[in-house]
Amino acid sequence: MDKLLEILEDIQPDADYENCETLIDDGILDSFAILSIVSELQDEFEITITPSQVIPENFNSAKALWAMVQRLKED
């Protein structure tokens, strides 16, 4: 989870990733940030994130992102 938070803070440093659960809903992460996150997560955790997984439920919070990473690592 620490590495995920580092990645998020590098991409969008002014967000409160530990507490915010509306990163997409409130427009904190834009489409460019999401693409950057997808790319970084795929490289760092050796996973594949498909377009169907790029949905608000997976990107609205660091916890949701981490849960998605964990699911994909199990596959």
N, C-alpha and C positions, 0 to 999 in steps of 0.2 A: 504494500500500500504506500510505503514511503516513496518508492520510485515513481509510482503513479502521481503522487502529489508533486514531486519534482517536475515531472513532465508537464503537468497542468500549469504550474506556476511559471515555467519557462515560456509557455505559449500565451497565457493570459494572466499576468502577474497580479492584477488588481481584484481578483475574485476571492471570496471566502469559501474555499473548497471544502473545508472541514465541516461547515455548517449549512451551506446553501444547498437546497434541494430543488431549485428552479433555474438551473443554469441555462437551459434552453428556453423554458417558458418566459423567463424575464429578459431574454436576449443578451445575457452575459456572454454566452459563446455564440459567435456568428459562424457562418458556413465555412469560412476559411479556417477558423480555429478548430472546428470539428474535423475537417480534413487533415489538419496538422496533427491533431490528437490521434486519429485513426492511424496515420502513418507511423507516428512515434510508438504507439502501443504495439503495432504489428512488428516493428523492428525490435523493440525492447523485450517483448514477451514471446516472440516467435509464434504468433497467432495470425489467423486470417479473419478480418472483420468484413463481412459481406454487406452490400448496400441495404439488404433487408434488416440488418442489425443496427443501422444508423437511424435510430428512432429516439424520440425524447425520453422514453422510459429507460433507455440505456445510458443517456448522456446528461440527465438532469442533475446528477450529483456525483461526487467522487465515489460514494458507496455503490451507486448503480454501475458506474464504470468498472469498478473493481470486481463487482459480482459478475459482470459480463466477461472480463478478462479471465476470472477463475473458471467460468463455464467453458470458455473456449480452450483453455489450457488442458482441460479434462478430455476434450474430444480427440 
